[in-house]
Amino acid sequence: QEFIKGHSEQNVPKTLAGGIVAGTTDLVSVVEVLGIYLTSKDIDNRAQGTRLLSELLTHLQQHVLSKDEVQYLVAFYCDRLKDSTLITPYVLHGLMALVTNQQL
């Protein structure tokens, strides 16, 4: 929540990625928690939620993502391309993180 409001340190995505790699959490759980922001009526909240998800994916470049996770994320990002242009850079960042994932 602090990251979404813009008052948090930039290490939140890295910390979340560490939890995913260590197995203490999973990507689906993180996306579920972010859901309130990713679907918010407030454009700034949607943008920051998308930004956090995209930054998280950049920290998972060496992590194996399941076929279902990749399909879900690609569908999500493609849908976000229809959203405000404020979100577009974060969407492209997330798609780039998926495309350049070393484990796909």
C-alpha positions as CSV (number, residue, x, y, z in Angstrom):
1,Q,0.0,0.0,0.0
2,E,2.8,2.4,0.8
3,F,4.4,1.7,-2.7
4,I,1.1,2.5,-4.3
5,K,0.8,5.8,-2.5
6,G,4.3,6.7,-3.7
7,H,5.8,6.9,-0.3
8,S,7.7,3.7,-0.2
9,E,11.3,2.7,-0.9
10,Q,12.0,1.3,-4.3
11,N,13.0,-2.1,-2.9
12,V,9.4,-3.4,-2.5
13,P,9.4,-5.2,-5.9
14,K,12.8,-6.8,-5.1
15,T,11.6,-7.9,-1.7
16,L,8.4,-9.4,-3.2
17,A,10.5,-11.2,-5.8
18,G,12.7,-12.6,-3.1
19,G,9.7,-14.0,-1.4
20,I,8.5,-15.6,-4.6
21,V,11.9,-17.1,-5.3
22,A,12.2,-18.4,-1.7
23,G,8.7,-19.9,-1.9
24,T,7.3,-17.9,1.0
25,T,4.7,-16.4,-1.4
26,D,3.7,-16.8,-5.0
27,L,3.0,-14.6,-8.0
28,V,-0.7,-15.3,-7.9
29,S,-1.0,-14.2,-4.3
30,V,0.9,-10.9,-5.0
31,V,-1.4,-10.2,-8.0
32,E,-4.5,-10.9,-5.8
33,V,-3.3,-8.4,-3.2
34,L,-2.6,-5.9,-6.0
35,G,-6.0,-6.5,-7.5
36,I,-7.7,-3.7,-5.6
37,Y,-5.1,-1.3,-7.2
38,L,-5.0,-2.9,-10.6
39,T,-8.7,-2.5,-11.0
40,S,-9.2,0.7,-9.1
41,K,-11.3,3.5,-10.6
42,D,-8.5,5.9,-9.7
43,I,-6.0,6.1,-12.6
44,D,-3.1,6.8,-10.4
45,N,-3.7,3.7,-8.3
46,R,-4.0,1.6,-11.4
47,A,-0.8,3.0,-12.8
48,Q,1.1,2.4,-9.6
49,G,-0.3,-1.1,-9.2
50,T,0.7,-1.9,-12.8
51,R,4.1,-0.3,-12.2
52,L,4.7,-2.5,-9.1
53,L,3.7,-5.6,-10.9
54,S,6.0,-4.8,-13.9
55,E,9.0,-4.0,-11.6
56,L,8.4,-7.2,-9.7
57,L,8.6,-9.1,-13.0
58,T,11.9,-7.5,-13.9
59,H,13.3,-9.0,-10.6
60,L,12.0,-12.4,-11.7
61,Q,14.0,-12.6,-14.9
62,Q,15.8,-15.8,-13.7
63,H,12.7,-17.3,-12.1
64,V,10.6,-20.0,-13.9
65,L,7.1,-18.8,-14.5
66,S,4.4,-21.4,-15.2
67,K,2.6,-21.4,-18.6
68,D,-0.6,-20.3,-16.8
69,E,1.1,-17.4,-15.1
70,V,2.6,-16.2,-18.4
71,Q,-0.8,-16.5,-20.2
72,Y,-2.6,-14.7,-17.4
73,L,0.0,-11.9,-17.3
74,V,0.1,-11.4,-21.1
75,A,-3.8,-11.3,-21.1
76,F,-3.7,-8.8,-18.3
77,Y,-1.2,-6.5,-19.9
78,C,-2.9,-6.7,-23.3
79,D,-6.1,-5.6,-21.6
80,R,-4.3,-2.7,-19.9
81,L,-3.1,-1.4,-23.3
82,K,-6.7,-0.3,-23.7
83,D,-6.5,1.8,-20.5
84,S,-5.2,5.3,-20.1
85,T,-1.9,6.3,-21.8
86,L,-0.6,7.0,-18.3
87,I,-0.4,3.2,-17.7
88,T,1.1,2.3,-21.1
89,P,4.8,2.7,-20.2
90,Y,4.3,0.4,-17.2
91,V,2.4,-2.1,-19.4
92,L,5.3,-2.1,-21.9
93,H,7.8,-2.5,-19.1
94,G,5.9,-5.6,-17.8
95,L,5.6,-7.1,-21.3
96,M,9.3,-6.6,-21.8
97,A,10.1,-8.3,-18.5
98,L,8.1,-11.3,-19.7
99,V,9.6,-11.4,-23.1
100,T,13.2,-11.2,-21.7
101,N,12.6,-13.7,-18.9
102,Q,15.6,-16.1,-19.2
103,Q,13.5,-19.1,-18.1
104,L,10.7,-19.0,-20.8
